[in-house]
Amino acid sequence: MWYFILFILAVFAVLWYSKVSFLNKREDAEKLKANVIEYRNEKGPMRNDYTEIPYPYVCIQGSSERLIRLKYASSGSKPFKINETVHAFWFAGILYYWEAYDKGLYKYIPGKINFIK
């Protein structure tokens, strides 16, 4: 029983840490509008896993017509429609999806925990 509770707490801690670090990246970034142009199947982020995942390629509005891979992958689904406008931001040379942690299970995990109010 205690192992199950510790496992749940550990999973929550990992999910919370990833959301907080993402929000810290997004904090000072400029919100950009981008149009989804196409999906390309590419190797997943894990080593020794040869599963191909569809990554969205976007064109940032107001810039050149160069296609840029949007850092947002979900296992096998295509969350955006072609020609849909999404929000993104640059961090360390990578284009991230702005609302990545505002959907699904992550929207229920707090971005900040204030013990002192």
C-alpha positions as CSV (number, residue, x, y, z in Angstrom):
1,M,0.0,0.0,0.0
2,W,2.8,2.4,0.9
3,Y,4.7,1.6,-2.2
4,F,1.7,2.5,-4.3
5,I,1.3,5.9,-2.5
6,L,5.0,6.6,-2.9
7,F,4.8,5.6,-6.6
8,I,1.9,8.1,-7.1
9,L,3.8,10.8,-5.3
10,A,6.9,10.2,-7.4
11,V,4.9,10.3,-10.7
12,F,3.3,13.6,-9.5
13,A,6.7,15.0,-8.6
14,V,8.1,14.2,-12.1
15,L,5.1,15.6,-13.9
16,W,5.1,18.8,-11.7
17,Y,8.8,19.3,-12.2
18,S,8.5,19.0,-16.0
19,K,5.6,21.5,-16.1
20,V,7.5,24.0,-13.9
21,S,10.6,23.8,-16.0
22,F,8.6,24.3,-19.1
23,L,6.8,27.3,-17.6
24,N,10.2,28.8,-16.6
25,K,11.3,28.5,-20.3
26,R,8.1,30.2,-21.5
27,E,8.2,33.0,-18.9
28,D,10.3,35.5,-20.8
29,A,9.7,34.3,-24.3
30,E,7.8,36.1,-27.0
31,K,4.5,34.5,-28.1
32,L,4.6,33.8,-31.8
33,K,1.9,32.8,-34.2
34,A,2.6,29.9,-36.5
35,N,0.7,28.0,-39.2
36,V,0.8,24.3,-39.3
37,I,1.9,23.4,-42.8
38,E,2.5,19.6,-42.7
39,Y,3.4,16.6,-40.6
40,R,6.6,14.5,-41.1
41,N,7.1,11.1,-39.5
42,E,10.4,11.1,-37.6
43,K,12.1,8.9,-35.1
44,G,10.9,9.3,-31.6
45,P,13.0,11.0,-28.8
46,M,14.1,7.7,-27.2
47,R,17.2,5.9,-28.1
48,N,16.8,2.4,-29.6
49,D,13.2,3.1,-30.4
50,Y,12.6,3.2,-34.1
51,T,8.9,4.1,-33.9
52,E,8.1,7.1,-36.1
53,I,6.0,9.9,-34.6
54,P,4.3,12.6,-36.7
55,Y,5.9,16.0,-35.9
56,P,4.1,19.2,-37.0
57,Y,6.1,21.5,-39.2
58,V,5.1,25.2,-39.0
59,C,5.8,28.5,-40.7
60,I,6.0,31.5,-38.4
61,Q,3.8,34.4,-39.4
62,G,5.7,37.4,-40.5
63,S,8.9,35.6,-41.3
64,S,10.4,33.7,-44.2
65,E,8.6,30.6,-45.6
66,R,11.1,28.2,-44.0
67,L,9.4,25.2,-42.3
68,I,10.4,24.7,-38.7
69,R,9.7,21.6,-36.6
70,L,7.4,22.4,-33.7
71,K,8.6,20.6,-30.5
72,Y,5.3,18.9,-29.7
73,A,5.0,15.2,-30.2
74,S,2.3,12.8,-29.0
75,S,2.5,9.1,-29.7
76,G,0.9,8.7,-33.1
77,S,-1.7,11.5,-33.0
78,K,-1.9,14.7,-35.0
79,P,-3.2,17.3,-32.6
80,F,-3.3,20.1,-35.0
81,K,-5.1,20.5,-38.3
82,I,-3.3,21.6,-41.5
83,N,-3.3,25.4,-41.8
84,E,-4.3,25.8,-38.1
85,T,-2.8,28.8,-36.3
86,V,-1.0,27.8,-33.1
87,H,1.1,29.8,-30.6
88,A,4.8,29.0,-30.1
89,F,8.0,30.4,-28.6
90,W,11.7,30.0,-29.1
91,F,14.0,28.7,-26.4
92,A,17.6,27.7,-27.0
93,G,17.1,27.4,-30.7
94,I,14.1,25.1,-30.5
95,L,10.5,26.1,-31.3
96,Y,8.1,25.0,-28.6
97,Y,4.3,24.8,-28.6
98,W,3.0,27.5,-26.2
99,E,0.1,25.5,-24.7
100,A,1.9,22.1,-24.4
101,Y,1.3,21.9,-20.6
102,D,-2.2,23.5,-20.6
103,K,-3.9,20.4,-22.0
104,G,-4.7,16.9,-20.9
105,L,-3.5,15.7,-17.5
106,Y,-1.0,18.6,-17.1
107,K,-3.7,21.2,-16.9
108,Y,-4.7,19.8,-13.5
109,I,-1.1,20.0,-12.1
110,P,-0.2,23.3,-10.5
111,G,2.5,25.4,-12.1
112,K,3.4,26.9,-8.8
113,I,2.9,25.8,-5.2
114,N,2.9,28.6,-2.7
115,F,3.2,27.5,0.9
116,I,3.3,31.1,2.2
117,K,0.6,33.5,1.1
